[in-house]
Amino acid sequence: MSDNKIPVPHLPPRLLMDLYTDCNLKCPMCIVHGKPDAPELKGMLKKSMTLANAKKILDEAMPAAPAVGPTLWSEPLMSKDILIHLKSMKMRNMNISMNTNGLLMSKKMSQALIEIGVDSITVSVDATTPEVLEQVRGIKNLDKIKNNLFNLLELRGDTPLPRIGVSLTKQDSNLHQVDEFVDYWVNIVDFVRIGEIFDEGTFPNVDVDHSQRKPCPEIYSTMPIHTDGDVSLCCLDGFKDQIVGNVLEEGVSGVWNSDKLNEIRYYHETGQWDKVPFCKSCERWSSSDYTEEVIGQVLIRRSTEYTFYNDVKKLNNWRENCRHEREQQVQKIDIKMVD
């Protein structure tokens, strides 16, 4: 065994569950629905995870009280059973962190999400003008997304949950709007998330120091589960190229502690990246470490992949176990230092 052996929790601390494979957008940057003609997608499209299978998975994972993301690469609100699934998760004391494009977030849906107790909702806005939104996401419905988002904020009122944020993923067509996007939203929502361009496993606009490469935290923390129970090595495996097991056949613990997944962890721990082709040239490992600074009333947290702008006045709803995509635990902030 390697001297660099990293402890593996008995059960995954985080589940990503693809409850329904479909999306009402075909965003070019999406590794799944951005390729509508991909033959792999046609075999997956419009497949659902049954309520019974989802409950089976949740029951097995429940002792770990995992955080749950109710989707992989699809729009979660397209699942006809989404509210039942979410209630099932909350009944098992699980924290839910949901990403949505906001188009289906009607007042009725928003009220339901609040009443169920969803812990965090991130709305992918991605632009400040309809024209740029069309280039980024193929639609011009910016006003609809914003109206749905403002309705969600109004319905939540002064209650702490859900934690509400917006995101922008950098692309050539929206780079010039990043600063404007942050300035507009940072005092409206609880947090703003800016994502770097990620292409074929690399961050082309970021200088990653490969001499510091380490085992990817994802394989010790996150289990991505497809509608049929297949488990991918990583959430980036949208087309199931690297399946490590099936939770409906082997159980959550069985897959998580399997020889196959432990072998991959061993290769990571010993620096044998060539033994795992899916991971060989990936730079996602570098995105787990964050730096922090407080400027005015904003806590800024930066990693290779994301920059988060958090309203310091709204950190009371930031729960440790509903952290957003791959974030490390926030350090204690001395509020006296804030201007």
C-alpha positions as CSV (number, residue, x, y, z in Angstrom):
1,M,0.0,0.0,0.0
2,S,1.1,3.6,-0.5
3,D,2.5,5.7,2.3
4,N,0.3,8.4,0.9
5,K,-2.9,6.5,1.6
6,I,-5.8,8.9,2.1
7,P,-8.6,7.8,4.5
8,V,-11.9,7.0,2.8
9,P,-15.1,7.6,4.6
10,H,-17.3,4.5,4.9
11,L,-20.1,6.2,2.8
12,P,-19.9,9.1,0.3
13,P,-20.3,12.5,2.0
14,R,-21.9,13.8,-1.2
15,L,-24.3,12.3,-3.8
16,L,-25.1,13.6,-7.2
17,M,-28.2,11.9,-8.4
18,D,-29.4,12.1,-12.0
19,L,-33.2,11.8,-11.4
20,Y,-34.2,12.6,-15.0
21,T,-31.9,13.0,-18.0
22,D,-33.1,15.9,-20.1
23,C,-32.8,19.7,-20.3
24,N,-34.8,22.5,-21.8
25,L,-31.6,24.2,-23.0
26,K,-28.7,23.1,-25.2
27,C,-25.9,25.2,-23.9
28,P,-22.7,24.9,-26.0
29,M,-20.5,24.6,-22.9
30,C,-22.5,21.6,-21.5
31,I,-20.6,18.4,-21.9
32,V,-23.9,16.4,-22.2
33,H,-26.8,18.5,-23.6
34,G,-24.5,20.7,-25.6
35,K,-23.9,17.7,-27.8
36,P,-27.5,16.9,-28.9
37,D,-26.4,14.7,-31.7
38,A,-24.2,12.5,-29.6
39,P,-25.3,8.9,-29.9
40,E,-24.5,8.3,-26.2
41,L,-27.0,11.0,-25.3
42,K,-29.8,9.4,-27.3
43,G,-29.6,6.3,-25.3
44,M,-29.8,8.2,-22.0
45,L,-32.3,10.9,-22.9
46,K,-35.6,11.1,-21.0
47,K,-34.7,8.3,-18.7
48,S,-35.8,8.6,-15.1
49,M,-34.7,7.2,-11.7
50,T,-37.7,5.5,-10.1
51,L,-38.9,6.8,-6.7
52,A,-38.3,3.3,-5.3
53,N,-34.8,3.2,-6.5
54,A,-34.0,6.7,-5.4
55,K,-35.4,5.9,-1.9
56,K,-33.3,2.7,-1.8
57,I,-30.1,4.7,-2.5
58,L,-31.0,7.4,0.0
59,D,-31.7,4.9,2.7
60,E,-28.3,3.3,2.2
61,A,-26.5,6.6,2.2
62,M,-28.5,8.1,5.1
63,P,-26.1,7.2,8.0
64,A,-23.6,9.6,6.5
65,A,-26.1,12.4,6.2
66,P,-24.7,13.3,2.8
67,A,-25.2,16.5,0.9
68,V,-27.2,15.8,-2.2
69,G,-27.3,17.5,-5.7
70,P,-30.5,16.3,-7.4
71,T,-29.0,16.3,-10.9
72,L,-25.8,15.6,-12.9
73,W,-25.9,17.5,-16.2
74,S,-29.7,17.9,-16.6
75,E,-32.3,20.5,-15.5
76,P,-33.6,19.1,-12.2
77,L,-37.0,20.8,-12.4
78,M,-37.9,18.9,-15.5
79,S,-38.4,15.7,-13.5
80,K,-42.1,15.3,-12.9
81,D,-41.3,13.7,-9.5
82,I,-38.7,16.3,-8.4
83,L,-40.7,17.5,-5.4
84,I,-41.3,14.0,-4.2
85,H,-37.6,13.3,-4.5
86,L,-36.6,16.4,-2.6
87,K,-39.1,15.7,0.2
88,S,-37.6,12.2,0.4
89,M,-34.1,13.7,0.8
90,K,-35.2,16.1,3.5
91,M,-37.1,13.4,5.4
92,R,-33.7,11.7,5.7
93,N,-32.0,14.8,7.0
94,M,-30.0,15.5,3.9
95,N,-28.9,18.9,2.7
96,I,-29.9,19.7,-0.8
97,S,-27.8,22.0,-3.1
98,M,-29.5,22.5,-6.4
99,N,-28.4,24.1,-9.7
100,T,-31.1,25.3,-12.1
101,N,-31.4,27.4,-15.2
102,G,-34.4,29.1,-13.6
103,L,-36.8,28.9,-16.5
104,L,-39.2,26.5,-14.7
105,M,-39.0,28.2,-11.4
106,S,-42.5,29.5,-11.2
107,K,-43.9,31.1,-8.1
108,K,-45.6,27.8,-7.3
109,M,-42.4,25.8,-7.7
110,S,-40.4,28.4,-5.8
111,Q,-42.8,28.2,-2.9
112,A,-42.6,24.4,-2.9
113,L,-38.8,24.4,-2.8
114,I,-38.8,26.8,0.1
115,E,-41.4,24.8,2.0
116,I,-39.6,21.5,1.4
117,G,-36.5,23.1,2.9
118,V,-34.0,23.0,0.0
119,D,-30.8,24.4,1.5
120,S,-29.2,26.1,-1.5
121,I,-30.3,27.1,-5.0
122,T,-27.9,28.4,-7.6
123,V,-29.5,29.9,-10.8
124,S,-27.3,29.9,-13.9
125,V,-27.8,33.3,-15.4
126,D,-24.5,33.6,-17.4
127,A,-25.1,37.1,-18.9
128,T,-26.3,40.6,-18.3
129,T,-28.0,41.1,-21.6
130,P,-30.4,39.0,-23.7
131,E,-28.1,39.2,-26.7
132,V,-25.2,37.7,-24.8
133,L,-27.5,35.1,-23.2
134,E,-28.5,34.0,-26.6
135,Q,-24.9,33.4,-27.5
136,V,-24.2,31.5,-24.3
137,R,-27.4,29.6,-23.8
138,G,-29.3,29.9,-27.1
139,I,-32.2,31.8,-25.5
140,K,-33.1,35.5,-24.9
141,N,-35.3,34.9,-21.9
142,L,-33.2,36.9,-19.4
143,D,-36.1,38.8,-18.0
144,K,-38.0,35.6,-17.3
145,I,-35.0,34.1,-15.4
146,K,-34.5,37.4,-13.5
147,N,-38.2,37.6,-12.6
148,N,-38.3,34.0,-11.4
149,L,-35.2,34.7,-9.3
150,F,-36.6,37.9,-7.8
151,N,-39.9,36.0,-7.0
152,L,-37.8,33.3,-5.2
153,L,-36.0,36.0,-3.1
154,E,-39.3,37.7,-2.3
155,L,-41.0,34.4,-1.3
156,R,-38.0,33.5,0.9
157,G,-38.2,36.8,2.7
158,D,-36.1,37.1,5.8
159,T,-35.9,33.4,6.4
160,P,-32.3,32.0,6.1
161,L,-33.0,29.2,3.6
162,P,-32.6,28.4,0.9
163,R,-29.3,30.1,0.3
164,I,-29.8,31.8,-3.1
165,G,-27.0,32.5,-5.6
166,V,-26.4,33.2,-9.3
167,S,-23.7,31.8,-11.5
168,L,-21.8,32.8,-14.7
169,T,-19.6,30.3,-16.5
170,K,-17.0,32.2,-18.5
171,Q,-17.0,31.9,-22.2
172,D,-15.5,34.0,-25.0
173,S,-18.9,35.6,-25.6
174,N,-19.5,36.8,-22.0
175,L,-16.1,37.5,-20.7
176,H,-16.6,41.3,-21.1
177,Q,-19.7,41.1,-18.8
178,V,-18.1,39.4,-15.8
179,D,-17.4,42.5,-13.7
180,E,-20.8,44.0,-14.6
181,F,-22.5,40.7,-13.6
182,V,-20.8,40.6,-10.2
183,D,-21.5,44.2,-9.5
184,Y,-25.2,43.8,-10.3
185,W,-25.9,40.7,-8.3
186,V,-23.5,40.8,-5.3
187,N,-25.8,42.9,-3.2
188,I,-29.0,41.2,-4.3
189,V,-28.3,37.5,-3.7
190,D,-26.4,35.6,-1.1
191,F,-23.5,34.7,-3.3
192,V,-22.2,35.0,-6.9
193,R,-20.3,32.2,-8.5
194,I,-18.0,32.8,-11.4
195,G,-16.7,29.7,-13.2
196,E,-13.6,29.5,-15.3
197,I,-13.6,28.1,-18.8
198,F,-13.1,24.3,-18.5
199,D,-12.4,22.5,-21.8
200,E,-11.5,18.9,-22.2
201,G,-10.3,18.5,-18.7
202,T,-8.2,21.7,-18.5
203,F,-8.5,25.3,-17.5
204,P,-7.0,27.0,-20.6
205,N,-7.0,30.5,-19.0
206,V,-5.5,29.4,-15.7
207,D,-1.8,28.6,-15.1
208,V,-2.0,25.3,-13.2
209,D,1.2,24.2,-11.4
210,H,1.3,20.5,-12.3
211,S,4.2,19.9,-10.0
212,Q,1.7,20.3,-7.1
213,R,-0.6,17.6,-8.5
214,K,-2.4,15.6,-5.8
215,P,-5.1,12.9,-5.6
216,C,-8.4,14.4,-6.8
217,P,-10.7,15.1,-3.8
218,E,-13.7,14.1,-5.8
219,I,-13.0,10.3,-5.6
220,Y,-13.0,10.6,-1.8
221,S,-16.1,12.7,-1.4
222,T,-18.6,12.5,-4.2
223,M,-20.6,9.7,-5.8
224,P,-22.2,10.6,-9.2
225,I,-25.2,8.3,-9.8
226,H,-27.0,7.9,-13.1
227,T,-30.7,7.1,-13.5
228,D,-30.1,3.4,-13.8
229,G,-27.8,3.2,-10.8
230,D,-24.5,3.3,-12.7
231,V,-21.9,5.2,-10.8
232,S,-19.3,7.3,-12.7
233,L,-15.8,7.9,-11.4
234,C,-16.4,11.6,-11.7
235,C,-19.3,14.0,-12.4
236,L,-17.4,15.0,-15.6
237,D,-18.2,11.5,-17.0
238,G,-21.5,12.6,-18.5
239,F,-21.6,9.8,-21.0
240,K,-20.6,7.0,-18.6
241,D,-17.1,6.3,-20.0
242,Q,-15.7,5.3,-16.6
243,I,-18.3,3.3,-14.6
244,V,-17.1,2.0,-11.3
245,G,-20.2,0.0,-10.3
246,N,-24.0,0.1,-9.9
247,V,-25.5,1.0,-6.6
248,L,-28.8,-0.8,-7.3
249,E,-26.9,-4.0,-7.7
250,E,-23.9,-3.6,-5.3
251,G,-25.2,-1.1,-2.9
252,V,-23.9,2.4,-2.1
253,S,-21.2,1.1,0.3
254,G,-20.3,-1.7,-2.0
255,V,-19.5,0.6,-4.9
256,W,-17.9,3.2,-2.7
257,N,-15.5,0.7,-1.1
258,S,-15.1,-1.5,-4.1
259,D,-11.7,-2.8,-5.3
260,K,-12.2,-1.0,-8.6
261,L,-12.6,2.4,-7.0
262,N,-10.0,1.8,-4.4
263,E,-7.5,0.8,-7.2
264,I,-8.2,4.2,-8.9
265,R,-7.6,5.9,-5.6
266,Y,-4.3,4.0,-5.2
267,Y,-3.2,5.2,-8.6
268,H,-4.0,8.8,-7.7
269,E,-2.1,8.4,-4.4
270,T,1.0,7.0,-6.1
271,G,1.0,9.5,-9.0
272,Q,0.3,6.8,-11.6
273,W,-2.0,9.1,-13.6
274,D,-1.4,7.1,-16.8
275,K,-3.2,4.1,-15.2
276,V,-6.5,6.1,-15.2
277,P,-6.9,7.5,-18.7
278,F,-10.0,9.5,-17.8
279,C,-7.9,11.4,-15.2
280,K,-4.6,11.5,-16.9
281,S,-4.6,15.1,-18.2
282,C,-7.4,16.5,-16.1
283,E,-6.8,19.6,-14.0
284,R,-9.9,19.5,-11.9
285,W,-7.8,18.2,-8.9
286,S,-6.5,21.8,-8.5
287,S,-9.9,23.3,-7.9
288,S,-10.4,22.2,-4.3
289,D,-8.1,24.7,-2.6
290,Y,-9.4,28.2,-1.9
291,T,-7.9,31.5,-0.9
292,E,-10.0,34.0,0.9
293,E,-10.1,37.8,1.4
294,V,-12.7,40.2,2.7
295,I,-13.2,43.4,0.7
296,G,-15.8,45.7,2.1
297,Q,-18.9,43.6,2.8
298,V,-17.9,40.8,0.5
299,L,-16.0,37.5,1.3
300,I,-14.2,36.5,-1.9
301,R,-13.1,32.9,-2.2
302,R,-11.0,31.8,-5.1
303,S,-9.9,28.5,-6.5
304,T,-8.7,27.4,-9.9
305,E,-12.2,26.8,-11.1
306,Y,-14.4,29.1,-9.2
307,T,-14.5,32.6,-7.6
308,F,-17.3,33.0,-5.0
309,Y,-18.5,36.5,-3.9
310,N,-20.3,36.0,-0.7
311,D,-22.3,38.8,1.0
312,V,-20.8,38.8,4.6
313,K,-24.2,39.9,6.0
314,K,-25.7,36.7,4.6
315,L,-23.3,34.1,5.8
316,N,-25.7,32.9,8.5
317,N,-27.3,30.5,6.1
318,W,-24.0,28.9,5.0
319,R,-24.1,25.4,6.4
320,E,-21.0,23.3,6.4
321,N,-22.6,20.3,4.8
322,C,-24.4,22.2,2.0
323,R,-21.3,23.8,0.6
324,H,-21.4,24.6,-3.1
325,E,-19.6,22.6,-5.8
326,R,-16.3,21.2,-4.3
327,E,-15.8,24.0,-1.7
328,Q,-13.7,23.4,1.3
329,Q,-14.8,24.4,4.7
330,V,-14.9,28.2,5.1
331,Q,-12.4,29.6,7.6
332,K,-13.7,31.7,10.5
333,I,-13.9,35.3,9.5
334,D,-13.3,38.1,11.9
335,I,-16.2,40.4,11.0
336,K,-14.4,43.3,12.8
337,M,-12.0,43.4,9.9
338,V,-14.8,44.2,7.5
339,D,-15.0,47.8,6.5
